[in-house]
Amino acid sequence: MTLQTTRTRRPATRAGWLLPAGLIVLSFVPVLAGAVRLTELAGGADVTPANARFVAMPLPVMLHIVAASLYSVLGAFQFGRVRRRWHRPAGRNLIPAGLVTALSGLWMTLFLARPPGDGDLLAAFRLVFGTTMAVSLVLGLAAILRRDIAGHRAWMTRAYAIGMGAGTQAVTQAVWLIVHGGEQDEVTRALLLAAGWVINLAVAEGIIRRRRRSRVSA
């Protein structure tokens, strides 16, 4: 009986780590890119058309990178079996990090000069999804304050899905380059980045609906 229980627990434990580990892997590219950008800003890099807007006003960029990196890694521990142990200690920092990520992203979209390749459509997408992320975090906080656990988890899942958009966007752009090659025009770039957010939100809604069905059948 003891041996059977041990064998049952080990696969369950491994499975409980698969989703958080996958989310951390998904965040690897944007976190690495953020670290490179921080090193560039701290080291007094040469000004180029690609980084001129960041060098001119580095504070919101640095806040965005640090907060987004923290948010993506901490958020991974809100899924799978590991959330039972890490939910509260990670969650206390998750909402502030998420709000800084969303608000700094909105600020940069509104007030920093656009780099080559970023057009009005992409700016509109960033404003829509950044605002949705911030609102979802506020609604998630409001839900937990009134003891609405299901509502809290749903809104926080949506916010995290948007926050992880950069990881999925790296995948959508990589697929485009493999299939089509060459450079992207403004519209194509905007649609590929928007696809990252939409894919993540679709997965998030699937998770939320599965939770609802589990509660109904319980």
C-alpha positions, 0 to 999 in steps of 0.5 A: 500500500505504501509502495503504491502510494509513493509511486502514485505521488511521484508522477503527480508531483512531476506533473505539478511542475510541468506547467510552471516549468513550461511557463518559465521556459516561455518567458526565457526569451523576453527575460533574456532580452530584458537583461541584455537591454538593462546591461546595455542601458547601464553600460552606456551603449552607443545610441542607435535608431533601435535604442534611442528612445530607451537611452533618452528616457531609461527609467520607465524602460528599466521599471518595465523590464524588471517588473515584467521579468519578476511578474512572468517568473512569479506568475508561473508558480500560481499554476499546477500543484506548486501553487498550493505552496507558493501562492501566497508568498508569490502573490503578494508581489505579483499584483504590484509587479503586474501593475508596474508592467502594464502601466509602464508599457502603456506609458512607453506606448503613449510617450516614447518615440516609436522605433522603425516598424511600429505603426499605429495598429501596433500602438492600438493593440498595446494600448488595448491589451495593456489596459486590459491587463491593468483592469484585470489585475484591479478586478482580481484584487477586488475579487479577493478582497470580497472573498471571491476566490473563483473570480480572483483566479479568473481575472489573475489568469487573464492578466498573466496571459496578457503579461506573458504575451512577449513569450508567445510573440517570440514564437509567432514571429519565429514561425513567421520567419521560418515559413516566410523569411524576410522582414515584416511590414508594420501590419504583419508585425502588429498582427503577429504580436497581437496573435501572441496576446490572443493565443494566450487569452484563448488558453486562459479562457480554456483554463478558466472554463475547465475550473468552472466545470470542475467546481460544478461537477464536484 
